[in-house]
């Protein structure tokens, strides 16, 4: 993957963990069924890998994402048992 594309996409998303999840999911979509999965939403340049294509789609707003409004509640540690 090209560093400049990664940096631009990271500025757009803001969270590196979210960016990794978005791009990996899109790469899986592009790569399904031996290459007969989803077609790219952009016209890829020669030598672009699937990661570069997914990043460019995100940068050019050809794909979007939606976050849950309420973050999940953290799991509590070990619950204390009441003694009777």
Backbone atoms as SQL, in Angstrom:
CREATE TABLE atoms (id INTEGER PRIMARY KEY, chain TEXT, resi INTEGER, resn TEXT, atom TEXT, x REAL, y REAL, z REAL);
INSERT INTO atoms VALUES
  (1, 'A', 1, 'UNK', 'N', 0.846, -1.180, 0.000),
  (2, 'A', 1, 'UNK', 'CA', 0.000, 0.000, 0.000),
  (3, 'A', 1, 'UNK', 'C', 0.885, 1.235, 0.000),
  (4, 'A', 2, 'UNK', 'N', 0.385, 2.242, -0.598),
  (5, 'A', 2, 'UNK', 'CA', 1.126, 3.495, -0.681),
  (6, 'A', 2, 'UNK', 'C', 0.876, 4.325, 0.576),
  (7, 'A', 3, 'UNK', 'N', 1.960, 4.846, 1.133),
  (8, 'A', 3, 'UNK', 'CA', 1.884, 5.564, 2.408),
  (9, 'A', 3, 'UNK', 'C', 1.037, 6.827, 2.306),
  (10, 'A', 4, 'UNK', 'N', 1.132, 7.544, 1.191),
  (11, 'A', 4, 'UNK', 'CA', 0.373, 8.792, 1.073),
  (12, 'A', 4, 'UNK', 'C', -1.132, 8.535, 1.040),
  (13, 'A', 5, 'UNK', 'N', -1.541, 7.434, 0.413),
  (14, 'A', 5, 'UNK', 'CA', -2.962, 7.096, 0.382),
  (15, 'A', 5, 'UNK', 'C', -3.432, 6.713, 1.792),
  (16, 'A', 6, 'UNK', 'N', -2.615, 5.954, 2.504),
  (17, 'A', 6, 'UNK', 'CA', -2.956, 5.561, 3.880),
  (18, 'A', 6, 'UNK', 'C', -3.113, 6.779, 4.778),
  (19, 'A', 7, 'UNK', 'N', -2.178, 7.712, 4.665),
  (20, 'A', 7, 'UNK', 'CA', -2.215, 8.912, 5.507),
  (21, 'A', 7, 'UNK', 'C', -3.460, 9.751, 5.209),
  (22, 'A', 8, 'UNK', 'N', -3.779, 9.909, 3.929),
  (23, 'A', 8, 'UNK', 'CA', -4.963, 10.691, 3.553),
  (24, 'A', 8, 'UNK', 'C', -6.243, 10.033, 4.071),
  (25, 'A', 9, 'UNK', 'N', -6.324, 8.709, 3.959),
  (26, 'A', 9, 'UNK', 'CA', -7.508, 7.999, 4.449),
  (27, 'A', 9, 'UNK', 'C', -7.605, 8.092, 5.967),
  (28, 'A', 10, 'UNK', 'N', -6.455, 8.009, 6.650),
  (29, 'A', 10, 'UNK', 'CA', -6.467, 8.114, 8.108),
  (30, 'A', 10, 'UNK', 'C', -6.951, 9.489, 8.552),
  (31, 'A', 11, 'UNK', 'N', -6.545, 10.543, 7.852),
  (32, 'A', 11, 'UNK', 'CA', -7.032, 11.890, 8.188),
  (33, 'A', 11, 'UNK', 'C', -8.540, 11.971, 8.000),
  (34, 'A', 12, 'UNK', 'N', -9.062, 11.279, 7.022),
  (35, 'A', 12, 'UNK', 'CA', -10.501, 11.317, 6.747),
  (36, 'A', 12, 'UNK', 'C', -11.295, 10.559, 7.819),
  (37, 'A', 13, 'UNK', 'N', -10.779, 9.394, 8.248),
  (38, 'A', 13, 'UNK', 'CA', -11.493, 8.567, 9.222),
  (39, 'A', 13, 'UNK', 'C', -11.186, 8.997, 10.651),
  (40, 'A', 14, 'UNK', 'N', -9.912, 9.237, 10.949),
  (41, 'A', 14, 'UNK', 'CA', -9.528, 9.715, 12.273),
  (42, 'A', 14, 'UNK', 'C', -9.082, 8.637, 13.248),
  (43, 'A', 15, 'UNK', 'N', -9.539, 7.424, 13.092),
  (44, 'A', 15, 'UNK', 'CA', -9.213, 6.346, 14.019),
  (45, 'A', 15, 'UNK', 'C', -8.530, 5.220, 13.251),
  (46, 'A', 16, 'UNK', 'N', -7.264, 4.903, 13.573),
  (47, 'A', 16, 'UNK', 'CA', -6.557, 3.871, 12.803),
  (48, 'A', 16, 'UNK', 'C', -7.196, 2.488, 12.899),
  (49, 'A', 17, 'UNK', 'N', -7.770, 2.141, 14.047),
  (50, 'A', 17, 'UNK', 'CA', -8.432, 0.839, 14.183),
  (51, 'A', 17, 'UNK', 'C', -9.662, 0.743, 13.291),
  (52, 'A', 18, 'UNK', 'N', -10.425, 1.812, 13.226),
  (53, 'A', 18, 'UNK', 'CA', -11.593, 1.845, 12.355),
  (54, 'A', 18, 'UNK', 'C', -11.174, 1.753, 10.894),
  (55, 'A', 19, 'UNK', 'N', -10.124, 2.465, 10.531),
  (56, 'A', 19, 'UNK', 'CA', -9.629, 2.427, 9.154),
  (57, 'A', 19, 'UNK', 'C', -9.228, 1.013, 8.757),
  (58, 'A', 20, 'UNK', 'N', -8.515, 0.320, 9.621),
  (59, 'A', 20, 'UNK', 'CA', -8.090, -1.056, 9.332),
  (60, 'A', 20, 'UNK', 'C', -9.306, -1.953, 9.118),
  (61, 'A', 21, 'UNK', 'N', -10.306, -1.815, 9.972),
  (62, 'A', 21, 'UNK', 'CA', -11.510, -2.648, 9.830),
  (63, 'A', 21, 'UNK', 'C', -12.262, -2.345, 8.546),
  (64, 'A', 22, 'UNK', 'N', -12.395, -1.072, 8.212),
  (65, 'A', 22, 'UNK', 'CA', -13.093, -0.694, 6.984),
  (66, 'A', 22, 'UNK', 'C', -12.387, -1.245, 5.752),
  (67, 'A', 23, 'UNK', 'N', -11.081, -1.031, 5.700),
  (68, 'A', 23, 'UNK', 'CA', -10.327, -1.422, 4.513),
  (69, 'A', 23, 'UNK', 'C', -10.245, -2.937, 4.397),
  (70, 'A', 24, 'UNK', 'N', -10.055, -3.633, 5.504),
  (71, 'A', 24, 'UNK', 'CA', -9.962, -5.089, 5.416),
  (72, 'A', 24, 'UNK', 'C', -11.287, -5.707, 4.964),
  (73, 'A', 25, 'UNK', 'N', -12.391, -5.148, 5.424),
  (74, 'A', 25, 'UNK', 'CA', -13.693, -5.653, 4.993),
  (75, 'A', 25, 'UNK', 'C', -13.896, -5.412, 3.495),
  (76, 'A', 26, 'UNK', 'N', -13.511, -4.235, 3.026),
  (77, 'A', 26, 'UNK', 'CA', -13.672, -3.923, 1.605),
  (78, 'A', 26, 'UNK', 'C', -12.754, -4.786, 0.738),
  (79, 'A', 27, 'UNK', 'N', -11.528, -5.032, 1.203),
  (80, 'A', 27, 'UNK', 'CA', -10.607, -5.893, 0.455),
  (81, 'A', 27, 'UNK', 'C', -11.186, -7.301, 0.354),
  (82, 'A', 28, 'UNK', 'N', -11.780, -7.797, 1.437),
  (83, 'A', 28, 'UNK', 'CA', -12.422, -9.124, 1.388),
  (84, 'A', 28, 'UNK', 'C', -13.547, -9.146, 0.363),
  (85, 'A', 29, 'UNK', 'N', -14.326, -8.053, 0.303),
  (86, 'A', 29, 'UNK', 'CA', -15.401, -7.982, -0.683),
  (87, 'A', 29, 'UNK', 'C', -14.844, -8.014, -2.100),
  (88, 'A', 30, 'UNK', 'N', -13.776, -7.275, -2.332),
  (89, 'A', 30, 'UNK', 'CA', -13.176, -7.233, -3.665),
  (90, 'A', 30, 'UNK', 'C', -12.540, -8.568, -4.045),
  (91, 'A', 31, 'UNK', 'N', -12.146, -9.341, -3.067),
  (92, 'A', 31, 'UNK', 'CA', -11.395, -10.566, -3.298),
  (93, 'A', 31, 'UNK', 'C', -12.237, -11.837, -3.237),
  (94, 'A', 32, 'UNK', 'N', -13.529, -11.741, -2.981),
  (95, 'A', 32, 'UNK', 'CA', -14.353, -12.934, -2.817),
  (96, 'A', 32, 'UNK', 'C', -14.506, -13.701, -4.117),
  (97, 'A', 33, 'UNK', 'N', -14.736, -14.984, -3.987),
  (98, 'A', 33, 'UNK', 'CA', -14.988, -15.883, -5.120),
  (99, 'A', 33, 'UNK', 'C', -13.885, -15.833, -6.172),
  (100, 'A', 34, 'UNK', 'N', -12.647, -15.824, -5.729),
  (101, 'A', 34, 'UNK', 'CA', -11.529, -15.872, -6.664),
  (102, 'A', 34, 'UNK', 'C', -11.433, -14.664, -7.574),
  (103, 'A', 35, 'UNK', 'N', -11.808, -13.521, -7.059),
  (104, 'A', 35, 'UNK', 'CA', -11.697, -12.299, -7.853),
  (105, 'A', 35, 'UNK', 'C', -12.980, -11.907, -8.556),
  (106, 'A', 36, 'UNK', 'N', -14.044, -12.683, -8.398),
  (107, 'A', 36, 'UNK', 'CA', -15.301, -12.337, -9.051),
  (108, 'A', 36, 'UNK', 'C', -16.274, -11.679, -8.088),
  (109, 'A', 37, 'UNK', 'N', -15.753, -11.139, -7.001),
  (110, 'A', 37, 'UNK', 'CA', -16.597, -10.480, -6.009),
  (111, 'A', 37, 'UNK', 'C', -17.037, -9.105, -6.483),
  (112, 'A', 38, 'UNK', 'N', -17.135, -8.178, -5.586),
  (113, 'A', 38, 'UNK', 'CA', -17.533, -6.825, -5.928),
  (114, 'A', 38, 'UNK', 'C', -16.520, -6.204, -6.879),
  (115, 'A', 39, 'UNK', 'N', -17.006, -5.408, -7.768),
  (116, 'A', 39, 'UNK', 'CA', -16.110, -4.687, -8.673),
  (117, 'A', 39, 'UNK', 'C', -15.692, -3.388, -8.004),
  (118, 'A', 40, 'UNK', 'N', -14.508, -2.888, -8.331),
  (119, 'A', 40, 'UNK', 'CA', -14.064, -1.608, -7.756),
  (120, 'A', 40, 'UNK', 'C', -15.015, -0.477, -8.129),
  (121, 'A', 41, 'UNK', 'N', -15.168, 0.451, -7.207),
  (122, 'A', 41, 'UNK', 'CA', -16.025, 1.610, -7.435),
  (123, 'A', 41, 'UNK', 'C', -15.267, 2.753, -8.100),
  (124, 'A', 42, 'UNK', 'N', -13.976, 2.540, -8.351),
  (125, 'A', 42, 'UNK', 'CA', -13.138, 3.523, -9.039),
  (126, 'A', 42, 'UNK', 'C', -12.461, 2.814, -10.209),
  (127, 'A', 43, 'UNK', 'N', -11.869, 3.575, -11.090),
  (128, 'A', 43, 'UNK', 'CA', -11.066, 3.010, -12.160),
  (129, 'A', 43, 'UNK', 'C', -9.641, 2.911, -11.646),
  (130, 'A', 44, 'UNK', 'N', -9.185, 1.691, -11.304),
  (131, 'A', 44, 'UNK', 'CA', -7.864, 1.565, -10.679),
  (132, 'A', 44, 'UNK', 'C', -6.730, 1.842, -11.655),
  (133, 'A', 45, 'UNK', 'N', -5.658, 2.430, -11.137),
  (134, 'A', 45, 'UNK', 'CA', -4.446, 2.637, -11.915),
  (135, 'A', 45, 'UNK', 'C', -3.698, 1.323, -12.013),
  (136, 'A', 46, 'UNK', 'N', -2.804, 1.242, -12.983),
  (137, 'A', 46, 'UNK', 'CA', -1.979, 0.047, -13.141),
  (138, 'A', 46, 'UNK', 'C', -1.113, -0.120, -11.895),
  (139, 'A', 47, 'UNK', 'N', -1.070, -1.319, -11.367),
  (140, 'A', 47, 'UNK', 'CA', -0.233, -1.613, -10.214),
  (141, 'A', 47, 'UNK', 'C', -0.877, -1.367, -8.866),
  (142, 'A', 48, 'UNK', 'N', -2.131, -0.926, -8.848),
  (143, 'A', 48, 'UNK', 'CA', -2.825, -0.728, -7.572),
  (144, 'A', 48, 'UNK', 'C', -3.253, -2.072, -7.017),
  (145, 'A', 49, 'UNK', 'N', -2.959, -2.305, -5.750),
  (146, 'A', 49, 'UNK', 'CA', -3.442, -3.505, -5.082),
  (147, 'A', 49, 'UNK', 'C', -4.850, -3.285, -4.555),
  (148, 'A', 50, 'UNK', 'N', -5.432, -4.333, -4.020),
  (149, 'A', 50, 'UNK', 'CA', -6.796, -4.213, -3.500),
  (150, 'A', 50, 'UNK', 'C', -6.878, -3.246, -2.324),
  (151, 'A', 51, 'UNK', 'N', -5.820, -3.194, -1.507),
  (152, 'A', 51, 'UNK', 'CA', -5.795, -2.247, -0.398),
  (153, 'A', 51, 'UNK', 'C', -5.785, -0.808, -0.887),
  (154, 'A', 52, 'UNK', 'N', -4.996, -0.538, -1.915),
  (155, 'A', 52, 'UNK', 'CA', -4.958, 0.814, -2.492),
  (156, 'A', 52, 'UNK', 'C', -6.304, 1.190, -3.096),
  (157, 'A', 53, 'UNK', 'N', -6.943, 0.225, -3.745),
  (158, 'A', 53, 'UNK', 'CA', -8.262, 0.488, -4.331),
  (159, 'A', 53, 'UNK', 'C', -9.267, 0.827, -3.231),
  (160, 'A', 54, 'UNK', 'N', -9.272, 0.036, -2.167),
  (161, 'A', 54, 'UNK', 'CA', -10.212, 0.278, -1.064),
  (162, 'A', 54, 'UNK', 'C', -9.955, 1.628, -0.405),
  (163, 'A', 55, 'UNK', 'N', -8.681, 1.966, -0.191),
  (164, 'A', 55, 'UNK', 'CA', -8.347, 3.263, 0.411),
  (165, 'A', 55, 'UNK', 'C', -8.788, 4.409, -0.479),
  (166, 'A', 56, 'UNK', 'N', -8.560, 4.279, -1.783),
  (167, 'A', 56, 'UNK', 'CA', -8.939, 5.339, -2.722),
  (168, 'A', 56, 'UNK', 'C', -10.449, 5.487, -2.782),
  (169, 'A', 57, 'UNK', 'N', -11.181, 4.378, -2.718),
  (170, 'A', 57, 'UNK', 'CA', -12.646, 4.463, -2.687),
  (171, 'A', 57, 'UNK', 'C', -13.109, 5.248, -1.469),
  (172, 'A', 58, 'UNK', 'N', -12.472, 5.026, -0.341),
  (173, 'A', 58, 'UNK', 'CA', -12.827, 5.748, 0.877),
  (174, 'A', 58, 'UNK', 'C', -12.496, 7.230, 0.749),
  (175, 'A', 59, 'UNK', 'N', -11.312, 7.543, 0.236),
  (176, 'A', 59, 'UNK', 'CA', -10.882, 8.934, 0.086),
  (177, 'A', 59, 'UNK', 'C', -11.811, 9.688, -0.856),
  (178, 'A', 60, 'UNK', 'N', -12.178, 9.045, -1.970),
  (179, 'A', 60, 'UNK', 'CA', -13.031, 9.703, -2.968),
  (180, 'A', 60, 'UNK', 'C', -14.514, 9.605, -2.624),
  (181, 'A', 61, 'UNK', 'N', -14.818, 9.126, -1.418),
  (182, 'A', 61, 'UNK', 'CA', -16.181, 9.012, -0.902),
  (183, 'A', 61, 'UNK', 'C', -17.079, 8.164, -1.791),
  (184, 'A', 62, 'UNK', 'N', -16.505, 7.122, -2.383),
  (185, 'A', 62, 'UNK', 'CA', -17.291, 6.160, -3.148),
  (186, 'A', 62, 'UNK', 'C', -17.886, 5.116, -2.216),
  (187, 'A', 63, 'UNK', 'N', -17.316, 5.010, -1.025),
  (188, 'A', 63, 'UNK', 'CA', -17.876, 4.152, 0.011),
  (189, 'A', 63, 'UNK', 'C', -17.946, 4.954, 1.297),
  (190, 'A', 64, 'UNK', 'N', -18.821, 4.568, 2.174),
  (191, 'A', 64, 'UNK', 'CA', -18.964, 5.284, 3.440),
  (192, 'A', 64, 'UNK', 'C', -19.095, 4.271, 4.564),
  (193, 'A', 65, 'UNK', 'N', -19.214, 4.764, 5.754),
  (194, 'A', 65, 'UNK', 'CA', -19.362, 3.902, 6.918),
  (195, 'A', 65, 'UNK', 'C', -20.255, 4.601, 7.917),
  (196, 'A', 66, 'UNK', 'N', -20.797, 3.818, 8.819),
  (197, 'A', 66, 'UNK', 'CA', -21.693, 4.353, 9.836),
  (198, 'A', 66, 'UNK', 'C', -21.308, 3.746, 11.175),
  (199, 'A', 67, 'UNK', 'N', -21.220, 4.557, 12.189),
  (200, 'A', 67, 'UNK', 'CA', -20.873, 4.095, 13.534),
  (201, 'A', 67, 'UNK', 'C', -22.128, 3.967, 14.380),
  (202, 'A', 68, 'UNK', 'N', -22.095, 3.011, 15.308),
  (203, 'A', 68, 'UNK', 'CA', -23.177, 2.924, 16.278),
  (204, 'A', 68, 'UNK', 'C', -23.122, 4.157, 17.162),
  (205, 'A', 69, 'UNK', 'N', -24.292, 4.682, 17.515),
  (206, 'A', 69, 'UNK', 'CA', -24.316, 5.867, 18.359),
  (207, 'A', 69, 'UNK', 'C', -23.889, 5.561, 19.778),
  (208, 'A', 70, 'UNK', 'N', -24.262, 4.393, 20.271),
  (209, 'A', 70, 'UNK', 'CA', -23.971, 4.039, 21.647),
  (210, 'A', 70, 'UNK', 'C', -22.844, 3.001, 21.666),
  (211, 'A', 71, 'UNK', 'N', -21.714, 3.332, 22.264),
  (212, 'A', 71, 'UNK', 'CA', -20.640, 2.340, 22.337),
  (213, 'A', 71, 'UNK', 'C', -21.032, 1.206, 23.273),
  (214, 'A', 72, 'UNK', 'N', -20.498, 0.014, 23.052),
  (215, 'A', 72, 'UNK', 'CA', -20.858, -1.105, 23.928),
  (216, 'A', 72, 'UNK', 'C', -20.368, -0.874, 25.348),
  (217, 'A', 73, 'UNK', 'N', -21.140, -1.391, 26.290),
  (218, 'A', 73, 'UNK', 'CA', -20.755, -1.251, 27.693),
  (219, 'A', 73, 'UNK', 'C', -19.624, -2.222, 28.001),
  (220, 'A', 74, 'UNK', 'N', -18.645, -1.782, 28.778),
  (221, 'A', 74, 'UNK', 'CA', -17.544, -2.696, 29.104),
  (222, 'A', 74, 'UNK', 'C', -18.040, -3.835, 29.976),
  (223, 'A', 75, 'UNK', 'N', -17.459, -5.001, 29.772),
  (224, 'A', 75, 'UNK', 'CA', -17.826, -6.148, 30.590),
  (225, 'A', 75, 'UNK', 'C', -17.227, -5.960, 31.967),
  (226, 'A', 76, 'UNK', 'N', -18.028, -6.240, 32.967),
  (227, 'A', 76, 'UNK', 'CA', -17.535, -6.084, 34.323),
  (228, 'A', 76, 'UNK', 'C', -16.559, -7.211, 34.644),
  (229, 'A', 77, 'UNK', 'N', -15.732, -6.954, 35.595),
  (230, 'A', 77, 'UNK', 'CA', -14.764, -7.963, 36.040),
  (231, 'A', 77, 'UNK', 'C', -15.534, -9.094, 36.713),
  (232, 'A', 78, 'UNK', 'N', -14.866, -9.902, 37.384),
  (233, 'A', 78, 'UNK', 'CA', -15.478, -11.047, 38.055),
  (234, 'A', 78, 'UNK', 'C', -16.586, -10.586, 39.009),
  (235, 'A', 79, 'UNK', 'N', -17.742, -11.202, 38.876),
  (236, 'A', 79, 'UNK', 'CA', -18.850, -10.851, 39.743),
  (237, 'A', 79, 'UNK', 'C', -18.650, -11.499, 41.096),
  (238, 'A', 80, 'UNK', 'N', -18.934, -10.747, 42.147),
  (239, 'A', 80, 'UNK', 'CA', -18.811, -11.276, 43.505),
  (240, 'A', 80, 'UNK', 'C', -20.088, -12.044, 43.840),
  (241, 'A', 81, 'UNK', 'N', -19.893, -13.193, 44.419),
  (242, 'A', 81, 'UNK', 'CA', -21.014, -14.005, 44.842),
  (243, 'A', 81, 'UNK', 'C', -21.421, -13.611, 46.249),
  (244, 'A', 82, 'UNK', 'N', -22.708, -13.546, 46.451),
  (245, 'A', 82, 'UNK', 'CA', -23.206, -13.222, 47.783),
  (246, 'A', 82, 'UNK', 'C', -23.205, -14.478, 48.618),
  (247, 'A', 83, 'UNK', 'N', -22.766, -14.324, 49.833),
  (248, 'A', 83, 'UNK', 'CA', -22.779, -15.460, 50.756),
  (249, 'A', 83, 'UNK', 'C', -24.058, -15.417, 51.563),
  (250, 'A', 84, 'UNK', 'N', -24.662, -16.559, 51.698),
  (251, 'A', 84, 'UNK', 'CA', -25.932, -16.636, 52.430),
  (252, 'A', 84, 'UNK', 'C', -25.699, -17.052, 53.863);
